[in-house]
Amino acid sequence: NCLMTIIGMKHFLAAICAVGFFLHPINKCTVSTSEFHLEGDYVLGGLFDVHSVNVPSHQNRPEAIQCSRAFIKDGFQLMRFAVEEINNSTILLPNVTLGYEVFDHCSDSLSFPGVFKLISVNGLIHPLSKPDKNVSRVIAVVGPFTSTQTLTIAPLFMMDLIPLVSYGSSGSIFSKKSEYPSFLRTVNPNNDTLDAIVNILQHFRWRWVAFLNSDNDFGVDGLQLFQKRIQHTEICLAYSEGLNENTDYSQMFKQIEEQNINIIVIFAPKLYAEAAIKAAIQLNVTNKVWIADDGWSLNKRLPKMKGIQNIGTVVGVTQPAIRIPGFNEFLYSSKNHAAFTKVAQQVFCNQDCNCSDLLVEDIIAADPSFSFPVHSAVYAIAHALHNTLQCGAGSCNNSITVHPYMVSICHGSTMLLLFLFLRLMQAPTAFCSLECSAGYAKKQSGIHKCCFSCEICPAETYINTTEDPFKCLSCKETEWSGEGSTSCNLRQVEFIPFFDSGAIVIMFFTWVLMGLTLSISVLFAINYDTPIVRSAGGPMCFLILACLGLCSVSVFFYFGKPTSASCIVRHFPFILFYTVCLACFVVRSFQIVCIFKIAAKYPKLQNWWSKYHGQWLLIAIAFVTQALLLIISLSLDLPRPYNETSWQQEQIVLGCYLNLQATSCSLILLLLLCCLCFVFSYMGKDLPKNYNEAKVITFCLLLLILTWILFSTVYLLYFGKYIQTINALAVLLSLYTFLLWYFLPKCYIIVFEPHKNTQQYFQGLIQNYTKTISQ
């Protein structure tokens, strides 16, 4: 990558050389050599903004400029001082003399003559030569100051890997070593400066911020880095503006006031920063917090401005302002030796201080922000040369031929400091919207995440501001929360254990029912040939009793912690075998009506019913149909454990989920059998008074219907854990209904009234009813 970059730079330089040689002869001028030029064994280049200059935005032809306006910086004096210190040192570069060639680099894009001079060899430039041939005597260059200046000239020095050590270029692009292999700097890059600024904003929780940047490479780079840096923070860029000579400060501050912005970051050179602060004073902008970058944070003119105390508080980051020992004395000594006096010689232009009226005190009082970086840059080059020449105690290896690319300079940075001035007051707030109270989620208003309304989180949700302040998160099924919660609480798990008092009572009566079923079966078996047993259904009685016993098994599975298996056994055996019970009672009801009413009127129907065993055919059809329906419902949706959380927030009631849609056909079949049984039994309400089979069945059905109506009502209104007990009770009552009201009266007759259990007694009842019908 570096090789490709260098080749590209050579072609770039070849194209621009024609312009350089055109500019060269027209820029000879009469200047002083003592300040900008010094002979030595090794020469350092220097590019400093000594003066400011106005450059037309459009030019008709390439034209060099003369730097001759107001004196603005003293950096080149620091370079002179550092070189003199090193030349007088017996430790650093002993017996080696450093020289320098300094140029006033007052324009961002037009100060090329001095640059060409630094890279030329004997007045000529060889853009396509090898790195170790036809190389300039300049082994390294200190400067330039701004990022735009560096972007303009850096490719010319990268070609031959001439170290370019900048004391002010902080643009992030220069960190790309593939593009700028020999660029180094003694200042922090914009990344570090903006990290410090963002840390200040986060420390004081300032979230509603304006960013004013210079409208050049330095400022645009700063804005882009700032936007990237705050992307995943709570800071919002409410307003940004590029500052230049044509900025409408009145309109700019009006928009800042309209948006209620109290925090203003100014990321710009001091000329633009001074203009912005001056405009703020004139426009009566008050009570703001101004955050300064290291370019103007130590500005000494701003505190002296009239009305500066009204603008608010200034917070800034800066390079360490380190006092350089001996520099003041050097300035006075240079003044006393007439260093500020011109000596007429024909040398290169832009090497004129034009500062005969400048006082030493003015230089000493200047902004010290970049004094130490200049001094450090010179010493960094000197130490690198010291290592290259293998200097030891009192001497260096002068036989080594030094080329610029051999000078390996350590790339360091200085610490960033935080300071406050004007007023160390209570930190102001900077919000588009005030923070939401605990338990409230933010609802963004507009494009800025800092502008929002607050909505309380509903029950069963919570807000975690560190994870996502804009969303109410749902609690887990095993947790609960009230309205406006910041966390969820574990629910208490509830179910009916086997040792529950209600469960014990119901299971006891279930065992009683099973015992009674078995006892009645034995009693009926002993008295199988008696009229009572035969009128009760004969062999069908044993089927009914067996089904009642099998149904009772389901009751036990309503207690304990539900499982998939218990949920299946809880419902399906009861539905299947209770279907058989109802089918048997449908047959019994039909047979009773048939004997007393249909037989006399429709004898053929009775013959067909008897011939083809219609009762058993109907029971078999009901059983097979219900079994198929249950298998289908199982394949569609198995009953499974279910957590009921809607009854009480703090509880989970463990139950079984039964898909009513999947089992609807089975339930409809049960309901249909129940209705048929009721219709047939009701038709026999006027049968002999003493022969009350139909009346008993009708009464049992009424009790059955009443039981499940009551259960359904409770089921719709109550979802607590005792719904399982109530369901088990409804099942048990359904079984006891037929056992108590259909079978026990017959057992009573068999045991206590045997005279009614005779053939003559039953025939007499039938004959009397037949005579009544015929009459």
Secondary structure, 3 states (H helix, E strand, C coil): CHHHHHHHHHHHHHHHHHHHHHHCHHHEEEECCCCCEECCCEEEEEEECCECCCCCCCCCCCCCCCCCCCECCCHHHHHHHHHHHHHCCCCCCCCCCEEEEEEECCCCCCCHHHHHHHHCECCECCCCCCCCCCCCCEEEEECCCCHHHHHHHHHHHHCCCCCEEECCCCCHHHHCCCCCCCEEECCCCHHHHHHHHHHHHHHCCCCEEEEEEECCHHHHHHHHHHHHHCCCCCCEEEEEEEECCCCCHHHHHHHHHHCCCCEEEEECCHHHHHHHHHHHHHCCCCCEEEEECCCCCCCCCHHHCCCHHHCEEEEEEECCCCCCCCHHHHHHHHHHCCCCCCCCEEEECCCCCCCCCCCHHHHHCCCCCCHHHHHHHHHHHHHHHHHHCCCCCCCCCCCCCCCHHHCCCCCCCCCCEEEEECCCCCCCCCCCCCCCCCCEEEEECCCCCCCEEEEECCCCEEECCCCCCCCEEECCCCEECCCCCCCCEECEEECCCCCCHHHHHHHHHHHHHHHHHHHHHHHHHHCCCCHHHHHCCCHHHHHHHHHHHHHHHHHHHHCCCCCHHHHHHHHHHHHHHHHHHHHHHHHHHHHHHHHHHHHHHCHHHHHHHHHCCHHHHHHHHHHHHHHHHHHHHHHHCCCEEEEECCCCCCEEEEEEECCCCCCHHHHHHHHHHHHHHHHHHHHCCCCCCCCCHHHHHHHHHHHHHHHHHHHHHHHHHCCCCCHHHHHHHHHHHHHHHHHHHHHHHHHHHHHHCHHHCCHHHHHHHHHHHHHHHHC
